[in-house]
Amino acid sequence: MCSPHILFSLYPPMKITVACDSFKGSLSSAGANTACALGITDIIPDCEIDCITLADGGEGTVDAIAANMPGGIFHTPVCCDPSGKTHTARYYALPQISTAIIETADCAGLTLLPPGKRDPWTTSTFGLGMTIADAASRNYRHLIIGLGGSATNDGGTGMLQALGYRLLDHKRQIITETGGRILGRIGAIDSSARLKKLDGIEITALCDVSNPLIGPHGATFVYGPQKGADPDMLMRLEEGMVNYATLISPGIANAHGAGAAGGLGAAMMAFLKADLKPGINTILSLVNFKERIKDSNLVITGEGKIDRSSLMGKAPYGIATQARLMGIPSLVIAGRIDDTLDRSRFDNIREINPPDTPAAIAMQPGTASQNIRRTIAAYLADMHHHS
């Protein structure tokens, strides 16, 4: 019997586009793409492979835009992490078009804290505000801000505090604390000391979810648990968020994406007049995705976990949907696929980890790379066998 790659060589040349999001805490988009490419060449050595570094507004957004829009520079301002500790942020800028790309995950991100230190009662977006202030001080006139991957549930109040907004309690006293714990105490938000450099800056916020600010499908109840909130804290955070929502127009509080990044989306719209856009659609447009895949035989994408929330604007679903619209088959891979997922929304979807693999082992970069490579090779071999 001939080997699979010899059998594939009997067919016309193939082109496969690989466009994975990061496997959070394990592999970057580029790292996952490389593992996929190795699996492809194991079976189809002469395949044309186009790897596209991608993100959806979450972790990896800066690197994705930098990879696809070269010629810029990186800035590394000192700010603070979600817990308030000193942290060096990193963002990308294109001076020729006066644009800076900032990633919430890099200055208020979940991966900046070990699991035992994740506490949305105290974590804040203050570091993001400091980073925005740095970009404003350099006179960039357009900020693209990825909202995904946050460790916070503060409604963006920390960001506002860092930008000079004064949060006042019901006695008109300035609130100096940060985090989700202050939401229920806010009686007014004073913008008179707002950073003047913000005037005239256009902000585009890239959103990877479509949740509203409050309610059962809002920021707190859907994403609070993964940020460290127990049931009691969820109730207290939601009570605070409902109070905070009274300071924002009902139209914004209920808008798609207002609940992104623990309510950061709402603050972006209400106070910074940001234009919230679906992250994956915006980035696919920036990288000219439709043109790049039009002659592909297969599109491969994936990320660490696929569940029902993935259908609300995450990268793999956006990519698979675009491929389907163009009549191109796709394969989605993930470290874990939730049992409640409607798999019919994807052409093909596969979990890369063998059954019962402990998460601590599965998420090691070397293990994840090997499992991706093996899964891709097995899929292509199966595809040939059934063709």
N, C-alpha and C positions, 0 to 999 in steps of 0.2 A: 504494500500500500504506500502511495506517495504521501509526503508530508503535506499539511494544509497549505503552506506557503507555495509549494510547487503547484498544487491544484489552483490556487488563486492566480498564479501567473498565466493560466490558460485564458483568463478573462481580460477584457480591455483594462487599461490603467485606471486605477481608482484614486479618487481624492477624498480624503476624510478631513473635516474641520473639527478641531478639538478646542472647546471653549469652556473649561471648568471654572467655577468660582472656587474660592479657597475652601479647604476642609478645615474649619475653624479649630485652632489649637494644634494643628497637625501639619498641613501642607498649604503653601500659598497657591494661588491660581497657577502660576508658572510651574511650580513643583508638581501639581496634579496633572497639568498638561503634559509635562515631560514623561511622567509615569504612563500616561495613556499612549503617548507616541511610542514608547518602548514596547508596549503590548501589541500595538499595530504592526510594528516592524518584525515582531516575532512571528507573525502569521503572513503578512504581506510586505516583504522586504522592499519592493519597488513602489509602494504606495506614496502618493503625494500627500503630505501632511501639512496642514496650515494650523498652527497653534495661536490662539488669540487670548491674551491675558485679559481677564474680565472680572468685574465685580458688579454689585447691584446697589451700591450706596453704603454698603457695610464694610467690613474689614477687607483691605486690599484695593479700595477705590482709588487711592492716590497712585499706587503702583500701576494699576490698570490704565489709568489715563496717561501716566508718564510713559508707559511702554508703547502706547498707541499714538501719542502726541509728543514726540521728542523735541529737543531744542529748548527745554525749560531749565529751571534751577530749583534746588531744594533749599528750604529754610528750616532751621532747627531752633525755634525759640524755647526758652525755659518757661514752663507753665506748671500745672499741678495735675496729678492723676485723679481718678474719681474719689479717692479717699482723702485728698488734700496734700499728699506728699509731693515733693519736688519731682518734676518729670520733664524730660526733653521731648517736645513734640517734633513732628516732621511733616511738612506740607510741600506741595509742588506748585510752582508758579510759571506762567508763560508771560513774561514781561512784554513781549511783542503785542499781545492782545490784552494786557493789563488784567490778567485773570489768575486767581489763586485757587487751588483745589485742596480742601481741608477735609479730614476724616475724623468724625466723632469717635470712632473706635480707637483712634490713636491718642486721644487726649481724655476721653471719658469712657473708655472701652472695657467690656467685660473681661477680655483676656489680659488686661493690665493687673487684675487682682486674682490671687489664688482663691479657690472655692470657699475656703473658710473666712475670707475677708469680704465677701460680697454681701452688701447690706444696703438696700435701696432706701432705708430710713435715713442714712447719713451720706451716701455717695451723691456727688453732684456733677453738674456740667460746667463748673467754674473754669476748669482748664480749657474747655472749648472756647469760652468767652475770651480768655486770655490769648488764645491762638488767633481768634478772629481780630482782636485788637492789634495783634502784631501785624497781620496782613493789612489792616486798615492803615497802620502807621507807615507802611511801605507804599501806600497810595495805589494799591490794586483796586480797580473800580468794579470788578465782577468777582464774586466769590461763589464757587461751587462747593457745597458742603454735603458730604455723605452722612446720613443720619443713622445708619444701621450699626449694630454691634455695641450699643451702649450698656453701661453697668448701672444706669440711673433711672429713677422714677420721680424726678423733681420738677417735671413740667417745663424744663428749660430755665428754671429760675436761677440756677447757679450761673448759667451763661449770662443772663440779664444782669445779675449782680456784678459780674466781672466787666460788663460793658457800661457800668455807671448807673444803671437803673436802681432805684431805691425801693425796697420792699417794705411796706409799712404795715404794722399790725393794726388791730381795731382801735388802738389808743393813739394811732399816728406815730408810733415809735418805730425807728428803723430796725429791721430784723437783720442781725449780723450772722446768724447761723446759716448753714446751707443744708441741702438734702431734702428728701421727701417729707421729713418730719416738720418742715415749716409751712407746708401747703395749707393746712387748716388754719394757720394763724394770720395769713395775709388778708388785709382789709383793703389795701390799695397799692397801686404800683405807680411810682413817681418817676417820670422820664426827664425831669428838668436837668439832671446832671449827666444825661446820656452822652456817651462818647461822640463828640462832634464829627470826628473823622468818618463816622458811619453815614453821614449825610451824602446822598447821591450814589452810594454803593448799591449795586444790583446784586441780589443774593438768589441763587438757585439752590434749593435743597433737594437732594436726591433721596427718595424714600423707597425702602424695600418692603414696606407693608402698607395696608390701606385702612388700618384700624382708626376709629374715632378716639377722642380723648378719654371719655368716661363710659361707664356701662359695662355689661358683661363681655362685650367684644372690644373694650377699650384697653388703653395702655397697661393699666395696673393688673387686671385679672388675667389677661392673656400672657403678658411677658414678665410680670412681677416675680412669679415663682422661679424662673430661670436666673433671676438676678439676686436671689437669696431671700425672698419674702415668704414667710410662713402664712397660714390662713389668717391668723390674728393681725399680722402686719398688713396683709392685703386689704383687710377691712378698714384699717386706720389710714392707709395710703389712699384708698378710694374716697373716703370721707374728705380727706384733704384736697384731693383732686377735684371733687365736686365743688368745694368752696372756691378753688382756683378758677374753675370753669366759669363761675359767676362774674369774674373780672374780664372775661373774654367773650366776644360776641357768640351767640348760640350757633351761628353759621359756621364759625371757625371751630368751635368745640366739637361739632358733629361732622366736620369735613373729613373726607378721606385723607389719611396720613397725619391727622392731628395727634394721634396717639403714638406716632413713630418715636422711637428712642425715649420712651417713658414720658411722652408729652412734649418733647422738644419740638416736634413738628408744629404744635399749636403756638408755642412761643415764637417760632420763626415766622409764622404767618401773621400773628397778631401784632408783634412788636417790631420785627425787622422787615415786614412787608415782603417776605420771601415768596418766591414762586415754587411751590412744591410740585415736583415731577416724579413719575415712576423712575427709580434709579436705573433699572436694567434697560428700559426703553431708551433713556437718554444716552446711556453708555453704548448701547448697540448702534445708535445713530452716530455717535462720535467716531466709532471704529469702522463705520461703513459696512456693518455686518451683512446686510442683505446682498450687497455686491460680492462680498468675500465668499459667501456660501453658495452662490447661485449655481456653480458647476460641481458641487460636492455630491458624492454618493451617500454620505452619511455624516451626521453631526453628532458629536459626543460632548456631553456636558455633565455636570454633577456638583455636589457639595457634601459637606459632612453629614447632614441630616435632612431628610425629606419628610415633611408631614403636611397636614392640611394647611398650615400657615404658608407653606411654600407656594400655594396657589394664589396668594394675595400679592405677589409682586417680586418673588425671589428669582434669582438669575436662572436656574435650570428650567423653571416653568416658562419664563419669558423666551428663552432660547429655543426650547422644544416647540413652543407655540409658533414662533416665527418660522422654524424649519417646516412645521406641518403646513402652514399657510403657503409655503413655496413648494410643497409636494416632495420634500426631502425627508427621509426617515431619520429618526434620532434615537440615541441611546442615552439614558440618564443613569448615572451611577451615584451611590451614596454609601457612607459608612453605616448608616442606619436608615431604614425606611419604616415609618410608623404604620402599624397595622390598620389604622383608620383611614389611610390615604386611599383616595379613589384612583387606582392605577390606570383606569381607562383614559385619564387625562393625558397620559403619556404613551408614545408609540411602544417603547421598550424601557423597562426600568429594572436595575439589578443592584443588589446589596453586595458590597465588595468583601465584607468580613465573613469568614466561616462562622457557623452557628456557635453560640456560647463563648465567643471571643471576649475576654474582659476589655472594657473600654480603655483602661490604662495601657494595655498592650496594643490594641487596635489603633490608638491615636499616636503611637510612636511613628515619627516620620518614615523611618525605614520600613516598618511593617505596613504602613498605609500605602507607600509607593509600590511595594511588592504585591499587595492585594489588588491595587488598581491595575497594575500590569497584567496580573493573572486573569482578572475578570474581563479585561478588554480582549485578551488573546482568546479566552474561552468563548466569549460572545461571537467573535469573528469566525472562529472555527465552527461554531454552531450555525452561524448564518450561512456559511458555505455548505455545510452538511445538508441544510434544509432548502438550499436554492436549486 
